[in-house]
């Protein structure tokens, strides 16, 4: 693209804005569903946004930092598009974590009971 051509620059800006709006609408649609929020939370978790990137191997630490940076960009986009849906997603994730912990405790208790022969 010729940066000196104002009309081309203006058209490119309009196309870019339109694409950003389309992406924001698609993200908002995903964040409006339980399944969409679950997937987005999984992506944020994989990115390690709430974990330390420290590693004794510098190349691994650099890779973790890059992954986390991507996660922070995704997090910022989700918050920009629909902050309320993001907060709902966080509440749902905390609830799932509590449910998973309770399920593990129950399974552990059941295993101990069976091991002791007191079923």
C-alpha positions, 0 to 999 in steps of 0.5 A: 500500500502506498502510504502517501495515497490518502484514499488508500490509507482511509480505505485500509483504516475503514476495512480494519475498523470493520474487521475489528467490529466483526471480531468483537461481535463474534467474541461477544456472541461466544461470551454470551454462552456457557460453552463459549465462556468455558472455552475462553477460560480454558484458553486463558488458563493455557496461557497461564495469565495467573501463573508465574513464568519463572523457570531456571531455563531462560528459553523456557521462561521466554516461551512462557512469557510469550504465551502469557503475553498472548493470554493478557492480550486475549484477556484485554480483548474479552474485557473490552468487548464485554466486561460483565460477561468476563466477570460471569466467566470468572465466577463460573470458573471459581464455581467449577473449581469448587465443584471439582475439589468437592468431587475429588474429596468425595472420591478420595473419601470413598477410596479410603473407605473401600481400602478400610473395608467399611463400604 
